[in-house]
Amino acid sequence: RAELRPFGAVSGAVMLGTTMTSAVHAVATRVVAASGQLLAGATHQVAFQAVSLLSCTAIPLSLAVQGLLSPWQGREDGEGRERVREVVGAVLAMSAALGALAALGARLAVVDCVSALTADVDVAARLRSVWPVLAGATFAWCQTTALFGVFVGLGLLAPFVRVHATAAIGALAYHAAAGARLSDPLLRAWLGSLGYSALRLVLYSPTVGALMYGRRAPKGETANDGAA
């Protein structure tokens, strides 16, 4: 039915984006597992749980912005553009602050309070050795989570899917090329995850810039296309 098309469009786009993100993380885990290094595998799992937990603090922000932006989806008038600009600007500021706090939390967790995560001294040492990459990944995940809410809330589904697809291809290409250059599987895996998020932020930026400074809303397939 016509009124269900927006639901299907949003669900499909989110499923595709989530699937591609999960695939990138699965490949990173496979890189570590294929090395046969038990220490690297244990460290990767502890690190993934810590970073995932800290970056989840941006989920409420993502959900809130979806609710705030959805009533203004497709609005081309001055009031609509101004409202979107205000909300997106606020989200960018809050996600940056939240990401910085989460990154600090990652540093504290894997360096100063690492005994709360593991009792193994070797795992603790490996966590400390890669803490800058883990902190960077935590910060980037918070930003991509917040922008997820912006794109879904405004129904910018085609750009959303293109960003995830392009970034996933880039991450997989990195893993294919990095094998001969990086002997540390743990570092290789987390640099890939960080790069995937950073590339998404770069690819999101033209659309975000248009929302903030453009005279017209960015074009792209929205959840309301075909719903009339």
N, C-alpha and C positions, 0 to 999 in steps of 0.2 A: 504493500500500500504506500501511497505517496508520502503520507505523514511519517512513515517509518524509515524513509530513505536517509534522512540526516543521522538517525541512530546507527544505521548500518554503515554509513560513510565514516563516522567517527570511530566506531568499534573496529572497522577494518583498518583504518589508518593507525590507530593505537596498537592494534595487534601486530601489524607489520613493523612498526617502530620498536616495539618491545621484543619481538622475535629477533630482529637484527642486532639489538643491543645484547640480548642473551647469547646470540651466536658469537659475538665478539668476545664476550667474557668466557664462553666455553672454549674458544680457541686458545685464549690466554691460559686457562687452566690446563688444557692439553699440552701446551708448550712446557709447562712445569712438570706435568706427569710424565711426559715422554722422556724427560731428562733422566729419570730414574733416581733422582736425588731426593731421598726421603726428607732431608732437612728443608730443602726448598719447597717441597710439597706441603709440609706442615706449616711452614711460615706463610705460604701463600694463602692457605685456608684461614689462618688467624687474621692475616691482614685484610682479606676480603670481608670477613665478618665485621671487623672494626670499621672499615671504610664504609661498608653498606649501612651499618647502624648510624654512623654519624651523618652521612649524606641523607638519610631518611628524614632528618629534621627539616628538610626543604619541602617535603610532601604536603604538609598543611598549607604552605604558601602557594604551592602549585594548585591545590584544590580551591583555595580561596580566590585566586585570580581567575580561574575558570568561571566561577560564579559571578564575579564582578564584571567580566568582559562579555559574557554570552549575551546579555541584553543589548549590547552595542554592536553585535556582529552584523557586518554588512552596511552599517550606517555611514553615509558619505557626507552628511551635513556637518557644519562647523562644530556643533555641540557634540556630535558623536566622535569626531576626530579628536577634539580636545579632551573628552572623557577618557578615550583610549590612551592618549598621550600621558595623561596624569597617572592612570593605573599602571601602565607599562613602566613609566619612570620610577614609580614607587616600588614596583617589583624588582627592578634592576638594582636599586639602592639597597633594598632589604635583603635580596639574595646575595649581594656582595658582602654585606655585613655578616649575614648568617654563614656564608661560605668561609669567611675569614675565621669566625669563631669555631666552625667545624674543623677547619684545617689545624687550628691551634689545638683543638681537642685530639686530633689524630697524632699530633706531635707529642702531646702529653701522654696519650695512651700507649704509644709504642716506644717511648723513650723514658719518661719519668715514672709512669705507672704500669710498665709492661708486665710486672708480676701479677697484675689483675687479669691479664690475658693468657699468660702461660707460665708454667713452672719450669719449663725447659730452658736452661741457660743458653743453649746454642740457638734455639728459636728466637729467644729474646735478643741475642746479639745480631741475628740476621734482620730482625725487624728494625733495630736501631740503624742498621747500615743503609736501609732504603727509606727511612722516614721522610726525606724531602719529597720523594716521588709519591708516597702515600698521602702526604698532606696536600700536594698539588692535585692529586686525583680526587680527594675529598672536596676541595674547593670547586673543581670543575664539575663534579657530579651535582653539587648543589645548584650551580648556575643552569645546567641543562635541565634539571628537574623543574626549576622555576619557569624556564622558557617553554618547557613542555606545556605548562598550564596556559601560557600566553597563546601559543599556536592553536591548541585545542579549543580554548575559550573563544577565540575569534574565528574558529572554523577554517584556519589556513592549513588545510590538510595536505594539499599537493606539495607545497613547500616543505611541510613537516616530513613527509615520506621521502622526498628527494634528499633532504639533509641527512636523514638516517641511512639511506642507501649509499650515498656518496661517501659518508664517513666510514661506514662498514667496509666498503670496498678498499678504502685507504688503509684501514686498520689491518685487514687481511693481507694486503700487499706488503705492509710493514713487516708482519710476522713472516711472510715468505722470504723477504730480503734480509731480515735481521739475523737469521739463523747463523749465517757465516760470519757475522760481525760481532755479535754479543754472545759470549760464552756463558754468562750468568743467566739461567732461565728465569729466575725470579725477577731480576731487573728488566729483562726483555718483556716479560708478561705485563708488568706494571707500567712500563713506558708505553706499551701498546694501548692499555686501557686509558692512560692519561692522554695519549695522542688522539684516541677516538673521541673523547669528550672535548678536547681542545679544538679538533677539527669541526665538530658540530657547532661549537660556539662561533667559530669563524664563518661557517656557512649560514648560521642564523642571522649574523650581524646585518646583512643588507636589508632583510625584511624588518628587523627591529629598528634599523635606522630610518626606514620609510615610515614606520609607525610613529616614531618620535619626531621626525623632522620633515616628512613628506607632506605635500599639500593634498595628496589623494591616498586612500588606503591602498596597500599593496595588493596586486592582482594575484589570483590563484583560486583553485577550486576550493569552495567552502562547503561546510556541512549543509547549507541551505540550497546549494545548486540542485536543481531538479526537484525540489520539494514543493514547488508551487503547483 
